[in-house]
Amino acid sequence: MKSTDTYNDIKEVNLAYLMLAQSMVRADRAGAVFKLGISEEIADILDRLTPGQILKMAGSDMLLCNFRFDDTLLLNLLANHERERGVGHIHAAILAAGKPVEAVA
């Protein structure tokens, strides 16, 4: 894979993430804050972004979304197919809810 392909893929992910995040915030703010792991301040910013601002931000070659896969227990709970799926996902949601939200620095 060429580096230009990687950058284009990152831009596509950024655009999809920003559009999804904004849509989630507008539809169910409390749910979006929890599911995305963002602060109220970040939710406010996402809610106010214009389409032009979203496109400009998405054009960055840096991945804008933050995955919660920095916790091996959380990742194993989500990926483990041996346990009952519902229980593992509930446990993962509880662990994810306990993680601090991202804040604007």
N, C-alpha and C positions, 0 to 999 in steps of 0.2 A: 504494500500500500504506500502510495506516495504521500509526502507530507501535505501537499495541497488537498488531497482527498481527506486526510485527517482533519485539516482545518475546516473544510466544507462540512464534514460530518459533525464537527463540534458546533458550527454555526446552526445547523439544522436542529441539533439537540437543544441548543440555547433557545431558538425560536419556539420550538414545541413546548419546552418547559415554561418559558415566560407566558405564553398564551394559555397554557393549562393552569398555571399558578394564578394568573389574573382571573380566569374564569372561575376557579375554585373559590377565590377570595370573594368574588362578587356574588356567588351563589350561596355559599355557606362559610362565612368568615371564621367562625370558631372551629369548624371542622377543618378548614384549610390551614389555619394556624397549627393545629395539632398534626395533621397529616403531612404537611410540608416541613414541620419543625422550624417555623419562623416566628419572629416576634410580631407583636401588634404593629410596631413601627414599620417593619418590612412589609406587612400586609397593607398598611396605608399607602406606602410607596407603590406597590404593585397595583393597587386599586386605581391610582391616579395616572399611571403610565398611559401615554397616547400610543396609537399604533406606530407612529414614527419613532418614538422613544424605544419601543420594544424592538423594532427592526434595527435601530442603531446599537442597542445593547447586545442583541443576538449576533451582530456582526463581529463581536470580539472573538479572538482565537483562544480565549480562555473559557473553560467550562464553567458556567454560572451556577448550575445546580449543585447541591451538596448531598451526597449519598450518606445514608446512615450505616453503611457497611464497614465502619471503623471499629465495630464491636463484634468480636468473633462469636460470642454467645447469641447475639441478635441475628447474625447471619446464619448460624447453624439452626436456630429455631425456624427461620423462614425457609431454609433449604432442606430441612430434615423431612423426608417422606415417610419415615418409619413410624413416627408418633402420629397420633390423631391430628389431622390437619388443623382443625378448629382450635384445639387446645394450644398447639404451638404458635399459631398466629395470634391468639389472644395474649399469650405470654410475651410474644415479641412486641405487641402493641403496648403492653404495660411497661416493658423496658424502654421502648422508644419514647413514651410519654414522660419518663423520668429524666431523659436527657435534656440539657439546657438548650434553649432556642437560640438561633443565630440573632445577633444584634448588629445594628449599624455601628461601626467603630468611628 
